[in-house]
Amino acid sequence: MFPQSGKSIVFDNFPDPTNTWEIIETIGKGTYGKVYKVLNKKDGSKAAVKILDPIHDIDEEIEAEYNILKGLSDHPNVVKFFGMFYKKDLKCGDQLWLVLELCNGGSVTDLAKGMLKRGDRMDEAIIAYILHEALMGLQHLHINKTIHRDVKGNNILLTTQGGVKLVDFGVSAQLTNTRLRRNTSVGTPFWMAPEVIACEQQLDSTYDARCDVWSLGITAIELGDGDPPLSDLHPMRALFKIPRNPPPTLHQPELWSHDFNDFISRCLIKDFELRPNVLDLLQHVFIKQTVGREKILQKQLIELTDLNQQIGLIEKTRHERIHTKKGGHLKMQSAADEVEDLATLEALDENIVTEQLQSRYSRDQIYTYVGDILIAVNPFRKMEIYTPQHTKMYIGAKRTANPPHIFAVADIAYQSVVSYNTDQCVVISGESGAGKTESAHLLVQQLTVLGKANNRTLQEKILLVNSLVEAFGNACTAINDNSSRFGKYLEMKFTCGGTVVGAKICEYLLEKSRVVHQAVGERNFHIFYYVYAGLADRKKLAHYKLSDSKTPKYLCNEHIKLGPDIVSNAFYKEQFDAVEQCFKVIGFTLEVEKLHHKEKFPPTGFPLIACTSRPLSLDRQPDQRAAEARQPAGVRGQTYATLYQCKGFYFLKLYQSMLETHNCDLS
């Protein structure tokens, strides 16, 4: 009936199209090339031509489409095929012309979206008629042992005479008597059947023609809702969700008839062995309502198509096709030049990524997606994209509804916790100065808003605990004035209803050696400068035996030589007050038992910090032996002499204990 796949076609054998066809205008853009309207020079008829570059990567798809169109296009619900042509061009490169029937009515996706934008929706009888015609086309393919494998709204086109046509057979599969199943994962993610997706990971997985039935069920939802289920997710994320989620339904099933809902549920049975075939669905009550009404429904469809094109409200939405083989890599095609998600780019290398990020950054778009990952380019200035209005904008919104943003990451994580009752993890990583600390603050801020804590005190605790721990664990380095010198793990706890009830913060890999030694051009942890400046401002340095004239050695570097440089720093004083407020809000009590004395410090961290600061400023006495370094010592004035040799060892241990005290639950 038609050439079997595997028998390569020779492009040079096809005639030159310029003798017969003349390009009139551009219609659109397909997966591998542009589509044009053409005029037949001989009889004046019009057609559509898909112009392709005959490159090796797509030879197989071109051949599959050519074979199927040549053998199976003689059906009223399959687009007509007028021939393949080959145009040689040394300047611009050779071209393949696939000349097809012109479907001026657009796709059924265009029709559904256009009606929804006008505040209307497609009548169920029209939906039934479109699905009936699509089923007839699929029946023709399946009887001839061919699976379409890319059924979706954009591949069901309408003619101006009310015709419904299946198009795009580039990934269709021809079956043989000895091979009635396939095991190649192809299609467009949102419409792909679970068994087709499974072929990517499971070597023994196969499927048959009923994968087209699943795709038609998703298309039925698309006709009702305007978009397929999971369309707000990245396509690769959707591939993960489809096999694991329950079968999808219309967004508001109660607005539609029982028969329509039942038809969709029958199409979307996850076990394809139990799923009905095309012949079974043609007998479904929802589809049979069209019998005897074909002419009336066809006329109504023509009127709707004309109205849709006159108003011109259609915005093209292209969901790209993927194609993998066993042992191969998932490949996705995209035609976009500038994108919000780098994963949708057809070509991806260092230069393209850099150009994309630079282009977005120049327009103050510092966030860009790469699949489920969010890239943030630090602007090193304040940006007005974290206002209360932005906070509200990203709550419960589709990811595609707003520009990429850290708030969108928070919302996706929160919605997943609430909807699926599963823990979520957000990892923030990057080089020094990339903005990790600020990103963590913004993420926690949005999650706290989403969690709607029952009391304001809890909200304050969660938001302030970050600042408190960073005062102890951050320091100025040669390239970053606020570099985190430790790893931080923040665990937020929510009820089943989504209310935040507490948080737990832990530190790890603290750079403890910084307490007693800093590299050239770097400083000690922030907290020492805050406390020294704050106590000086309150005239309490002497109370803790700290000098107001001689700068403590552990605070000195080439930039800070004198105590007044610290004392006069307004920022340090402000941070001292802020840290003190953090202690009060969190309810922090630091009770560190002395090594020798059974005395305890007051319920605030500052006396401990001040008292342990004094030993670090003392000079080593040359006549004391190294053996004394292991001897315990207290922190009162009369014991300072014993700390000359052990200041580093002792204080490292003490500072670590102070940080570990912050590993606390907030509830």
LUMMAR-346566 format. One line per 3 residues: for each residue x, y, z of C-alpha. Coordinates in pm, 1 decimal, always signed. Layout:
BEGIN
X,Y,Z; ...
This chain:
BEGIN
+0.0,+0.0,+0.0; +290.3,+236.3,+83.0; +667.6,+197.1,+125.5
+768.5,+34.1,+453.9; +972.8,+248.3,+692.0; +1343.4,+188.6,+670.9
+1359.0,+213.8,+293.0; +1538.2,+544.3,+255.4; +1404.0,+798.0,+10.5
+1637.2,+984.9,-223.7; +1561.0,+1357.2,-205.9; +1730.7,+1434.2,-537.1
+1465.7,+1230.8,-718.0; +1186.2,+1475.1,-630.7; +1091.7,+1750.1,-879.9
+1177.4,+2119.5,-839.3; +881.6,+2303.6,-676.0; +942.2,+2637.9,-849.1
+796.9,+2500.5,-1173.6; +459.7,+2438.0,-1006.9; +428.5,+2635.1,-682.1
+475.1,+2999.7,-584.4; +494.5,+3118.7,-222.8; +226.1,+3376.5,-133.7
+264.5,+3434.1,+241.0; +386.0,+3283.1,+566.1; +125.0,+3087.9,+762.0
+320.3,+2978.6,+1065.4; +610.9,+2782.4,+1202.6; +624.9,+2409.4,+1259.8
+865.6,+2196.9,+1462.7; +1130.7,+2178.3,+1192.0; +1050.5,+2462.4,+952.4
+815.5,+2734.0,+837.8; +475.9,+2679.7,+674.4; +369.2,+2893.4,+378.2
+61.0,+2941.4,+165.0; +143.9,+2863.1,-199.4; -29.4,+2912.5,-533.3
-37.4,+2647.0,-806.5; +89.1,+2820.2,-1120.7; -96.6,+2576.1,-1344.3
-452.8,+2572.4,-1210.7; -459.1,+2860.7,-957.6; -538.6,+2637.1,-660.7
-389.6,+2711.8,-319.1; -211.5,+2481.3,-79.9; +16.0,+2481.7,+222.4
+383.3,+2392.4,+202.4; +605.1,+2287.6,+488.7; +963.4,+2376.4,+397.2
+1229.0,+2164.0,+566.9; +1605.8,+2150.9,+572.1; +1702.1,+1794.3,+477.0
+1944.9,+1746.0,+763.4; +2045.5,+1404.6,+890.1; +1877.9,+1439.1,+1231.7
+1527.6,+1463.9,+1083.2; +1561.7,+1242.9,+774.1; +1378.3,+964.4,+956.7
+1085.3,+1189.4,+1050.1; +1059.6,+1331.7,+698.4; +1056.9,+980.7,+558.8
+789.3,+865.5,+805.3; +564.1,+1160.2,+721.3; +617.6,+1117.1,+347.1
+533.4,+746.4,+355.5; +217.1,+794.7,+563.0; +88.7,+1091.7,+364.0
+157.3,+918.9,+33.6; -30.5,+606.6,+139.5; -304.2,+730.6,+376.6
-406.2,+1086.2,+282.3; -707.4,+970.4,+80.4; -943.4,+1011.3,+375.7
-1171.1,+1308.3,+456.0; -1019.6,+1340.8,+804.5; -654.5,+1324.2,+701.7
-488.4,+1622.9,+538.0; -447.2,+1576.1,+162.0; -98.9,+1533.2,+20.2
-0.2,+1697.8,-308.8; +356.8,+1574.4,-325.3; +717.5,+1616.0,-213.3
+952.9,+1853.7,-394.9; +1325.7,+1923.9,-367.3; +1470.7,+2268.6,-427.8
+1846.0,+2295.6,-474.3; +2000.3,+2621.8,-358.1; +2375.0,+2662.2,-323.4
+2341.7,+2999.4,-147.7; +2073.9,+2933.4,+114.6; +2090.7,+2555.3,+127.4
+1872.1,+2284.4,-20.3; +1505.5,+2262.0,+80.1; +1238.9,+1994.7,+95.8
+886.7,+2108.9,+11.8; +601.6,+1904.1,+157.7; +287.3,+2034.5,-15.9
-37.9,+1973.1,+170.8; -402.1,+2069.3,+169.4; -460.0,+2426.5,+291.9
-656.3,+2431.4,+618.5; -751.2,+2799.3,+648.6; -965.6,+2753.7,+958.3
-672.3,+2719.2,+1196.6; -643.2,+2455.9,+1467.8; -909.3,+2345.1,+1714.9
-680.0,+2487.5,+1986.1; -709.9,+2829.9,+1822.8; -1087.4,+2793.4,+1817.9
-1113.6,+2691.2,+2185.3; -880.6,+2966.2,+2308.3; -1049.3,+3231.6,+2096.1
-1392.3,+3147.3,+2236.8; -1267.1,+3146.1,+2594.8; -1108.7,+3488.6,+2545.5
-1446.3,+3619.7,+2434.8; -1597.0,+3489.9,+2758.2; -1761.8,+3199.4,+2579.9
-1690.6,+2830.2,+2557.2; -1733.9,+2568.1,+2293.1; -2071.6,+2392.4,+2287.4
-2051.6,+2022.6,+2375.7; -2217.7,+1925.5,+2046.9; -1939.4,+2102.6,+1852.1
-1676.7,+1933.3,+2070.8; -1844.3,+1597.0,+2004.7; -1841.4,+1665.9,+1629.6
-1469.7,+1754.7,+1629.0; -1384.2,+1447.7,+1836.3; -1597.8,+1226.1,+1611.4
-1411.0,+1347.0,+1302.1; -1075.0,+1302.5,+1475.2; -1174.8,+948.6,+1577.7
-1266.1,+870.0,+1217.2; -923.3,+986.8,+1103.5; -752.7,+782.5,+1376.4
-960.8,+476.8,+1283.1; -830.2,+507.8,+927.0; -471.8,+520.0,+1056.2
-512.9,+236.4,+1304.8; -679.3,+5.7,+1053.8; -374.4,+61.3,+833.9
-141.6,-21.1,+1122.4; -25.5,+336.3,+1187.5; -8.6,+520.9,+1521.4
-15.0,+900.1,+1501.9; +168.5,+949.5,+1838.0; +127.1,+1328.1,+1842.8
-247.9,+1385.7,+1867.1; -319.9,+1731.5,+2014.7; -532.9,+2035.9,+1939.4
-265.9,+2201.7,+1724.5; -249.4,+1891.2,+1504.2; -624.7,+1889.2,+1433.9
-689.2,+2156.9,+1172.1; -1010.3,+2302.3,+1033.4; -1096.5,+2396.6,+677.7
-1319.2,+2687.0,+583.5; -1578.1,+2427.4,+475.2; -1601.0,+2279.5,+825.7
-1365.6,+1990.7,+759.6; -1162.0,+1838.5,+1045.8; -817.5,+1710.3,+945.7
-537.9,+1524.2,+1124.1; -193.3,+1664.4,+1038.1; +176.5,+1626.8,+1127.1
+282.6,+1265.1,+1090.9; +651.5,+1325.2,+1155.4; +663.9,+1094.9,+1458.3
+392.6,+851.9,+1347.3; +479.7,+484.7,+1359.4; +395.7,+216.9,+1105.9
+334.3,-127.2,+1251.6; +385.8,-464.2,+1089.1; +215.8,-801.1,+1135.1
+506.7,-914.5,+1350.0; +537.7,-590.7,+1545.7; +206.8,-450.2,+1664.1
+360.3,-248.6,+1946.9; +623.1,+21.7,+1977.9; +879.6,+115.9,+2245.4
+998.5,+462.1,+2142.7; +911.2,+758.1,+2364.2; +781.3,+1032.0,+2132.9
+511.4,+1298.1,+2133.8; +433.5,+1630.8,+2300.2; +470.8,+1596.9,+2681.3
+131.4,+1724.3,+2802.3; -55.6,+1485.4,+2569.7; +170.2,+1181.6,+2605.6
+21.5,+860.1,+2743.4; +176.9,+710.4,+3059.3; +287.1,+396.2,+2873.6
+470.1,+604.5,+2612.1; +652.8,+801.4,+2881.0; +742.5,+474.0,+3056.7
+940.9,+362.9,+2751.9; +1202.6,+624.8,+2831.2; +1301.6,+448.8,+3156.6
+1169.8,+93.4,+3138.6; +1340.5,-122.8,+2879.3; +1057.6,-376.7,+2859.6
+775.6,-120.9,+2819.3; +569.9,-115.3,+2499.6; +245.7,+41.5,+2381.2
-3.4,+14.4,+2096.7; -242.6,+240.8,+1904.5; -442.2,+315.4,+2219.2
-180.8,+576.3,+2314.2; -362.6,+794.9,+2056.5; -682.5,+748.3,+2257.3
-515.7,+893.2,+2567.8; -391.0,+1191.3,+2366.5; -739.6,+1245.6,+2226.7
-877.0,+1248.1,+2583.9; -627.8,+1521.3,+2676.0; -732.0,+1707.7,+2359.2
-1095.6,+1683.6,+2473.3; -995.3,+1857.8,+2799.1; -806.6,+2115.0,+2591.8
-1123.3,+2190.2,+2391.7; -1313.1,+2251.2,+2715.0; -1049.9,+2435.2,+2922.1
-832.3,+2591.2,+2651.8; -515.0,+2421.6,+2782.0; -411.5,+2064.0,+2856.1
-368.0,+1954.6,+3219.0; -31.2,+2046.9,+3377.9; +28.6,+2315.7,+3113.1
+158.5,+2550.7,+3384.3; +449.1,+2312.6,+3449.1; +769.1,+2277.1,+3252.2
+721.0,+1997.6,+2992.8; +989.3,+1780.8,+3152.6; +815.8,+1818.4,+3488.5
+489.1,+1714.0,+3326.6; +656.3,+1396.2,+3198.5; +739.6,+1313.2,+3558.7
+388.2,+1389.2,+3684.9; +171.4,+1214.2,+3423.2; +256.6,+851.6,+3515.4
+230.6,+927.0,+3887.8; -78.9,+1147.2,+3906.3; -437.9,+1020.9,+3888.8
-602.7,+1055.6,+3544.2; -675.3,+1425.5,+3480.7; -1022.6,+1573.7,+3443.1
-1172.0,+1898.6,+3320.8; -1085.7,+2193.9,+3543.0; -1450.0,+2225.0,+3653.9
-1617.9,+1892.3,+3571.2; -1945.2,+2007.5,+3725.0; -1990.6,+2261.4,+3443.2
-2002.7,+1985.6,+3183.3; -2238.1,+1696.2,+3113.5; -2198.4,+1351.3,+3258.1
-2152.1,+1208.2,+2908.1; -1861.3,+1440.8,+2827.0; -1690.6,+1369.3,+3160.1
-1742.6,+997.4,+3109.3; -1595.8,+1007.8,+2757.2; -1282.8,+1177.8,+2892.6
-1249.2,+931.3,+3180.8; -1275.1,+640.8,+2935.4; -1000.9,+785.6,+2717.3
-776.9,+845.4,+3018.3; -767.9,+499.5,+3174.5; -403.5,+471.0,+3280.2
-369.8,+97.3,+3207.9; -377.5,+95.8,+2828.7; -472.1,-272.7,+2826.5
-805.5,-166.9,+2981.4; -841.8,+148.6,+2772.4; -1100.3,+133.3,+2490.7
-986.8,+156.1,+2129.1; -1109.4,+400.9,+1866.1; -1393.6,+174.7,+1746.8
-1522.2,+145.3,+2103.9; -1520.1,+523.7,+2150.1; -1711.6,+581.2,+1827.2
-1998.2,+398.9,+2000.1; -1984.0,+617.6,+2312.1; -2306.9,+808.1,+2382.1
-2125.1,+1141.9,+2379.5; -1994.3,+1081.9,+2027.3; -2314.2,+924.0,+1893.6
-2508.3,+1244.5,+1961.1; -2359.8,+1376.6,+1636.6; -2520.5,+1106.0,+1420.6
-2775.5,+1260.2,+1183.5; -2666.6,+1614.6,+1281.1; -2340.6,+1629.7,+1085.6
-2453.3,+1898.7,+838.5; -2596.8,+2125.1,+1111.0; -2287.5,+2090.7,+1329.5
-2056.6,+2142.1,+1033.9; -2236.2,+2467.1,+949.6; -2209.8,+2585.1,+1312.1
-1838.8,+2502.3,+1309.4; -1790.2,+2710.9,+992.6; -1961.8,+3008.3,+1158.6
-1750.2,+2978.4,+1473.0; -1430.0,+2951.4,+1269.3; -1518.6,+3260.2,+1062.6
-1602.7,+3460.7,+1376.5; -1280.8,+3354.0,+1546.3; -1069.2,+3467.5,+1253.5
-1253.3,+3796.1,+1211.2; -1203.8,+3897.9,+1573.5; -840.4,+3785.1,+1562.0
-804.4,+3710.3,+1932.0; -595.1,+3402.7,+1879.3; -255.5,+3386.9,+2045.6
-51.3,+3097.2,+1916.5; +66.5,+2860.7,+2184.8; +319.6,+2606.7,+2071.7
+403.4,+2305.1,+2285.5; +711.7,+2137.0,+2145.4; +746.9,+1773.7,+2057.5
+1007.0,+1542.2,+2204.2; +1160.5,+1230.8,+2055.7; +1375.2,+970.4,+2229.4
+1492.4,+620.8,+2153.8; +1611.3,+348.6,+2385.8; +1943.7,+453.2,+2529.1
+1910.3,+796.0,+2371.6; +1864.6,+1137.5,+2518.6; +1544.4,+1332.2,+2549.2
+1539.5,+1592.3,+2272.8; +1312.8,+1891.5,+2259.7; +1265.0,+2133.8,+1974.5
+1192.7,+2503.0,+2020.3; +1174.5,+2797.4,+1789.2; +1185.0,+3080.0,+2041.6
+1474.8,+3327.3,+2016.6; +1437.4,+3480.0,+2363.7; +1290.9,+3269.8,+2641.3
+1211.8,+3275.6,+3011.7; +1310.7,+2908.2,+3039.6; +1647.3,+2809.3,+2893.5
+1539.3,+2443.7,+2887.3; +1309.3,+2523.2,+2594.7; +1597.0,+2634.7,+2373.0
+1672.0,+2406.2,+2079.6; +2045.2,+2472.6,+2102.6; +2210.6,+2521.7,+2438.3
+2575.7,+2613.0,+2484.6; +2777.6,+2856.0,+2696.0; +2747.9,+3144.4,+2449.8
+2371.4,+3109.6,+2408.3; +2315.4,+3088.3,+2783.6; +2534.1,+3395.2,+2839.6
+2354.4,+3592.5,+2568.4; +2014.2,+3501.5,+2707.9; +2109.4,+3600.1,+3063.8
+2273.4,+3924.1,+2949.7; +1971.5,+4018.0,+2740.5; +1732.0,+3958.1,+3029.1
+1960.1,+4130.6,+3280.9; +1978.2,+4441.1,+3061.3; +1598.2,+4464.1,+3091.7
+1609.4,+4424.1,+3473.1; +1494.6,+4061.6,+3448.0; +1737.2,+3903.6,+3691.9
+1555.7,+3568.8,+3713.1; +1553.9,+3296.2,+3445.4; +1428.4,+2936.9,+3459.9
+1617.2,+2627.3,+3350.6; +1343.9,+2368.8,+3390.6; +1273.1,+2347.1,+3764.3
+1586.1,+2550.7,+3843.8; +1580.1,+2928.7,+3889.8; +1890.4,+3127.5,+3796.5
+1932.9,+3459.5,+3978.0; +2184.9,+3717.5,+3854.8; +2278.2,+3948.5,+4142.3
+2197.8,+4311.8,+4044.6; +2391.2,+4453.7,+4344.8; +2119.4,+4713.3,+4391.9
+1770.8,+4736.4,+4530.7; +1496.8,+4632.4,+4288.9; +1124.7,+4701.2,+4318.4
+1019.0,+4342.5,+4249.6; +960.7,+4227.5,+4608.1; +671.0,+4455.3,+4700.9
+346.5,+4336.3,+4864.6; +191.8,+4353.7,+4516.6; +452.7,+4109.2,+4385.5
+394.4,+3886.6,+4686.0; +23.5,+3860.5,+4599.3; +90.9,+3823.9,+4226.1
+271.7,+3491.2,+4270.9; +35.5,+3330.2,+4523.3; -136.1,+3034.0,+4358.1
-50.0,+3158.2,+4008.0; +52.0,+2942.2,+3713.4; +424.8,+2952.3,+3658.5
+370.7,+3080.4,+3305.2; +143.2,+3363.9,+3421.9; +426.9,+3578.9,+3561.6
+795.2,+3639.1,+3491.6; +1044.0,+3404.6,+3664.6; +1084.7,+3495.7,+4031.8
+1204.1,+3354.7,+4364.2; +844.8,+3393.6,+4487.6; +730.9,+3149.2,+4217.7
+975.7,+2889.3,+4352.1; +833.2,+2940.7,+4700.9; +477.5,+2904.8,+4571.2
+550.3,+2584.5,+4377.7; +713.6,+2428.7,+4684.4; +427.5,+2538.0,+4909.7
+153.7,+2420.1,+4672.6; +327.6,+2081.2,+4639.1; +340.1,+2045.0,+5018.4
-29.3,+2124.6,+5052.9; -158.0,+1940.6,+4743.6; +50.1,+1623.3,+4761.8
+135.2,+1616.4,+5133.7; +500.9,+1550.3,+5053.3; +811.8,+1724.2,+5183.1
+979.5,+1969.5,+4946.8; +1341.4,+2081.1,+4937.9; +1481.4,+2401.8,+4787.6
+1859.9,+2413.0,+4748.6; +2026.3,+2754.6,+4709.5; +2379.6,+2744.8,+4572.6
+2621.6,+2975.8,+4394.8; +2958.1,+3145.8,+4415.6; +3046.0,+3399.6,+4681.3
+2852.5,+3721.2,+4627.3; +2588.9,+3556.5,+4408.8; +2309.2,+3654.0,+4647.0
+2240.8,+3323.5,+4825.4; +2179.0,+3489.2,+5162.3; +1931.9,+3738.8,+5019.1
+1758.3,+3464.8,+4816.4; +1713.3,+3260.4,+5133.8; +1558.7,+3562.6,+5308.4
+1314.8,+3620.7,+5021.9; +1220.3,+3253.6,+5002.9; +1147.4,+3234.0,+5375.8
+959.0,+3563.2,+5358.7; +724.5,+3432.6,+5087.9; +677.5,+3093.4,+5252.2
+584.5,+3267.6,+5576.1; +321.3,+3473.7,+5392.3; +187.2,+3161.4,+5221.2
+181.9,+2973.0,+5551.9; -32.0,+3239.4,+5723.8; +100.7,+3180.4,+6074.3
-165.7,+3200.1,+6345.8; +34.0,+3454.3,+6545.5; +258.7,+3739.4,+6440.3
+526.0,+3643.6,+6692.9; +587.8,+3316.1,+6511.6; +619.8,+3499.8,+6179.6
+874.1,+3736.2,+6333.0; +1071.3,+3449.7,+6484.2; +1101.2,+3268.2,+6152.0
+1202.4,+3581.2,+5963.8; +1448.5,+3704.1,+6228.2; +1625.8,+3378.0,+6305.3
+1805.3,+3396.1,+5970.9; +1950.1,+3736.3,+6055.0; +2058.3,+3623.3,+6398.4
+2244.3,+3317.2,+6279.2; +2405.9,+3513.1,+5997.0; +2539.0,+3768.7,+6245.8
+2732.0,+3484.1,+6406.4; +2820.9,+3297.5,+6087.7; +2882.8,+3567.9,+5824.2
+3197.1,+3773.0,+5774.2; +3362.5,+4018.1,+5536.9; +3594.2,+3849.9,+5283.9
+3809.0,+3988.3,+5005.0; +3522.4,+3965.6,+4753.1; +3206.8,+3972.2,+4964.7
+3122.5,+4200.0,+5255.5; +2858.2,+3958.4,+5385.1; +2990.3,+3611.5,+5305.4
+2831.6,+3312.1,+5479.7; +3111.6,+3113.2,+5639.2; +2892.6,+2813.4,+5715.7
+2620.6,+2596.2,+5564.4; +2263.6,+2655.0,+5672.9; +1966.3,+2420.7,+5674.8
+1626.8,+2573.5,+5752.2; +1332.9,+2339.8,+5799.7; +986.3,+2497.3,+5798.8
+693.0,+2299.1,+5934.0; +335.3,+2320.3,+5805.0; +5.1,+2163.0,+5902.2
-190.7,+1953.2,+5650.5; -394.6,+2264.7,+5582.1; -84.3,+2462.3,+5490.2
-41.7,+2675.9,+5804.2; +317.9,+2729.3,+5912.3; +362.1,+2618.2,+6273.5
+734.6,+2635.8,+6328.2; +1086.2,+2627.8,+6189.5; +1416.2,+2469.9,+6276.8
+1751.9,+2608.3,+6167.9; +2081.7,+2420.3,+6176.4; +2435.3,+2516.9,+6082.2
+2716.2,+2298.2,+5954.6; +3074.6,+2339.3,+5830.5; +3128.9,+2658.4,+6030.0
+3466.3,+2819.0,+5953.7; +3566.9,+2822.7,+6321.2; +3931.2,+2909.6,+6250.4
+3822.2,+3258.5,+6144.5; +3767.6,+3343.5,+6511.4; +4143.2,+3341.2,+6579.0
+4285.8,+3401.3,+6231.9; +4167.2,+3590.7,+5923.6; +4331.9,+3606.5,+5584.3
+4473.9,+3934.4,+5456.5; +4195.0,+4175.3,+5370.4; +3929.4,+3977.4,+5562.6
+3755.8,+4021.9,+5896.2; +3622.5,+3823.4,+6187.3; +3256.7,+3727.6,+6221.5
+3015.8,+4022.5,+6217.0; +2886.0,+3965.1,+6567.3; +3213.8,+4080.1,+6734.0
+3206.3,+4416.3,+6558.7; +2836.4,+4459.9,+6635.3; +2884.8,+4384.3,+7005.5
+3197.7,+4596.5,+7046.1; +3033.6,+4895.1,+6877.3; +2705.4,+4843.2,+7061.0
+2861.9,+4811.6,+7405.5; +3079.6,+5115.2,+7339.7; +2773.2,+5315.8,+7243.2
+2610.3,+5216.7,+7571.6; +2928.3,+5284.2,+7776.2; +2956.0,+4920.7,+7882.8
+3297.6,+4819.3,+7744.6; +3466.5,+4858.5,+8081.9; +3196.6,+4649.3,+8247.4
+3314.5,+4354.6,+8038.1; +3682.7,+4446.5,+8078.1; +3715.7,+4555.9,+7714.6
+3937.3,+4851.6,+7633.3; +3789.3,+5157.9,+7469.5; +4132.3,+5284.0,+7362.3
+4312.0,+4974.0,+7242.7; +4149.3,+4780.4,+6958.6; +4107.2,+4408.1,+7034.0
+4358.1,+4210.5,+6826.3; +4093.3,+3979.1,+6682.0; +3913.9,+4280.5,+6528.5
+4220.3,+4438.0,+6371.2; +4329.8,+4416.5,+6008.7; +4492.8,+4650.7,+5758.2
+4164.0,+4843.0,+5726.2; +4082.7,+4872.4,+6095.9; +4367.7,+4989.9,+6317.5
+4188.7,+5178.5,+6590.8; +3897.7,+5103.5,+6816.5; +3725.6,+5430.7,+6721.1
+3694.7,+5298.0,+6364.6; +3463.1,+5032.9,+6499.9; +3294.1,+5240.1,+6767.4
+3202.9,+5516.1,+6524.8; +3053.2,+5278.7,+6269.6; +2678.9,+5356.0,+6265.7
+2596.6,+5034.9,+6080.2; +2752.4,+4819.6,+6352.6; +2545.4,+4998.8,+6616.8
+2226.7,+4946.1,+6416.9; +2304.7,+4577.5,+6379.5; +2373.9,+4548.7,+6753.0
+2024.0,+4679.6,+6820.4; +1880.0,+4447.7,+6554.8; +2051.1,+4142.0,+6700.4
+1933.4,+4234.3,+7047.7; +1578.6,+4258.7,+6913.7; +1620.8,+3916.3,+6752.0
+1717.9,+3769.3,+7089.4; +1408.8,+3918.8,+7250.5; +1162.3,+3809.2,+6980.7
+1297.2,+3457.6,+6956.3; +1304.4,+3420.1,+7333.5; +1668.9,+3318.9,+7325.6
+1833.2,+3233.0,+7657.0; +2198.4,+3139.4,+7652.8; +2287.3,+2941.3,+7962.4
+2644.1,+2821.7,+7926.1; +2785.0,+2654.3,+8231.6; +3135.7,+2760.7,+8313.3
+3408.5,+2506.2,+8290.3; +3501.4,+2540.5,+8658.6; +3235.8,+2753.1,+8822.3
+2869.1,+2659.4,+8859.3; +2762.2,+3008.4,+8759.1; +2541.8,+3089.7,+8462.1
+2530.0,+3384.6,+8229.1; +2230.8,+3617.1,+8214.0; +1951.4,+3540.1,+7962.2
+2116.8,+3720.0,+7673.5; +2401.8,+3628.4,+7440.1; +2593.2,+3957.5,+7467.0
+2765.2,+3904.9,+7806.1; +2900.1,+3572.7,+7679.9; +3027.6,+3727.5,+7357.2
+3184.1,+4017.7,+7544.8; +3346.6,+3798.9,+7807.5; +3489.3,+3555.1,+7558.3
+3616.6,+3843.4,+7346.1; +3865.4,+3951.5,+7612.2; +4093.5,+3644.4,+7595.2
+4132.8,+3687.0,+7220.2; +4284.4,+4030.2,+7262.1; +4560.9,+3917.2,+7497.8
+4919.0,+3869.9,+7382.5; +5106.7,+3543.7,+7416.4; +5368.5,+3548.3,+7695.0
+5698.7,+3402.3,+7576.8; +5782.0,+3242.5,+7911.9; +5469.4,+3027.9,+7924.8
+5493.8,+2675.3,+7803.6; +5297.0,+2515.5,+7527.3; +5178.5,+2248.2,+7769.3
+4956.7,+2505.4,+7936.8; +4753.4,+2533.0,+7618.1; +4548.9,+2232.2,+7718.3
+4465.6,+2359.7,+8063.6; +4102.6,+2469.5,+8128.4; +4029.7,+2829.3,+8207.1
+3734.6,+3042.9,+8317.2; +3628.2,+3371.6,+8174.2; +3651.7,+3604.6,+8473.7
+3913.4,+3876.7,+8486.9; +4126.0,+3696.0,+8745.0; +4165.2,+3391.1,+8513.7
+4271.0,+3575.1,+8196.5; +4639.0,+3501.6,+8247.2; +4576.5,+3130.0,+8210.3
+4426.2,+3191.5,+7868.8; +4740.6,+3328.4,+7707.6; +4840.1,+2992.7,+7559.8
+4498.5,+2841.8,+7495.7; +4298.5,+3128.6,+7353.3; +4254.2,+2963.7,+7011.9
+4163.5,+2615.3,+7131.8; +3930.1,+2734.8,+7404.8; +3748.5,+2997.2,+7202.7
+3696.6,+2773.4,+6898.9; +3512.7,+2530.0,+7121.4; +3311.3,+2801.5,+7291.0
+3214.7,+2973.6,+6966.2; +3104.2,+2642.5,+6820.6; +2883.3,+2586.1,+7124.9
+2728.0,+2928.2,+7079.8; +2638.4,+2850.7,+6717.7; +2500.3,+2509.7,+6807.2
+2271.8,+2680.1,+7057.6; +2098.8,+2840.7,+6757.0; +1999.8,+2498.6,+6621.3
+1664.4,+2537.1,+6786.0; +1299.4,+2486.4,+6710.2; +1078.6,+2791.1,+6670.9
+717.6,+2716.5,+6748.4
